[in-house]
Amino acid sequence: VLLDSNGTEIIPYGRYLKIYDDFISGFSRTLSNTHLWGVIDINGNEIIKEGTFNKIWPIKNDYSSIVVERDRIRYEIPFAVLEKLQEELKVRGEITTSVEQYLNYKEYLQQDFLESGEVTLTREELQN
């Protein structure tokens, strides 16, 4: 069971086999009862859907990214990407941008962050 600060249930008992990482930087890895990995935010919203990746590794010590694995290939996903997905969920009520679209923009995201100190990737850029 995951409760908010008022004691209201956010995630019911049995929804996940395990919730990992104690919501470091507002995100936590999950392992479902069918052994599928995902990522949720502090409000229980599914940011990376279960089964998108074969494995999600522990959140890095510097709290800047997570490492995911699919078909024996590892990808590093910056928290800025998770925050973009979270913002899309708030604005649109759903996440329509796939993590794969963000992975394709990894170099762009890294360069953008280095130059500006923040990620400024727009929805239009993701759709191209």
Secondary structure as UniProt FT lines:
FT   STRAND          2..3
FT   TURN            5..6
FT   STRAND          9..11
FT   TURN            13..14
FT   STRAND          16..19
FT   HELIX           21..23
FT   TURN            25..26
FT   STRAND          27..32
FT   TURN            33..34
FT   STRAND          37..41
FT   TURN            42..43
FT   STRAND          46..48
FT   TURN            50..51
FT   STRAND          55..56
FT   TURN            61..62
FT   STRAND          65..70
FT   TURN            71..72
FT   STRAND          73..78
FT   HELIX           79..92
FT   HELIX           99..104
FT   HELIX           106..116
FT   HELIX           123..127
//
